[in-house]
Amino acid sequence: MPFPPRLLPNQRSPRPQAHRRRWRSALLKLCVGGLLVTAVTPALAQGEQACPAIPAREPLPREAKPELLEDPYWRARVAELSRVASRDMSYARMIFFGDSITHVWHLPVWEQYYGSRGGVNFGVAGDFTQGLLWRLNQGGQWPASLKPKLAVLLIGTNNAAYSAPPENTALGIAETVRLIRQRSPATRVLIIGILPRGADASDPARRVNQRVNELVSRCADQRWVFYVDVGNALLDQQGRLSEQIAHDRLHLTAEGYARLSAALAPTINALMGP
């Protein structure tokens, strides 16, 4: 199944002065909790191309195309979430998409930060960028009833573990952002930088993920797409990731999730508002 067609740019107005006045009136800059947020009417934002710094290319690499993964556990979890998505999801005010790090978010911490705010966890253990694209496309996990205020993405570390080039993983994340913006123009997208993995900075996958983060950070336009890197909240002063934070130097402990959620809170609070 191909990607949804790209939205065409807005047609030129026959009255350029009036058009510019309407455009200016549609922009409203808000500073909430120290984070600059520019609100644009969805009708205008819909015609824009998200993540222009990471344009699509032909042929698309594997990491940027929907793929039905073979892992039975992945398929079982995806089927479960697709059943949830087949029902009314208008209750969701924010939704998290990701891999096992999202899927197994420590429940007491999740409830503390997101339980009362309409948070929905659509994490799938073992997911890749291409698997997430399949879920959102063929898997039906962005139904018409899903119109959250915020979509949060934390995806890509499994791609690094399988030696995917960082440019391909970044393109897969950019394609995900574009898809969400097309499906729900009034939804803001927050990309969380891929979290540190491995005992220290010498870990090869950590270096790959740092490059992915450098690339996807350019997607942030501070209007509809935002980026936050909270990896340092998980590391000590020497850049080491301890077993007390990530028991296998990848998957977080309860303490790790507490630190992660606290570090994300200022950004998410600003984007969600009161």
Buried (B, 14 or more C-beta within 10 A) or exposed (E): EEBEEEBEEEEEEEEEEEBEEEBEEBEEEEEBEEBEBEBBBBEBBBEBEBBEEBEBEEEBBBBBBBBEBEBEEBBEBBEEBBEEBEEEBEEBBBBBBBBBBBBBBBEEBBEBBBEEEBBBBBBBBBBBBBBBBBBBBBBEBBBEEBBBBBBBBBBBBBBBBEEBBBBBBBBBBBBBBBBBBBBBBBBBBBBBBBBBBBBBBEBEBBEBBBBBBEBBBBBBBEBBBBBBBBBEBBBEEEBBBBEEBBEEBBBBBEBBBBBBBBBBEBBBBBBBEE
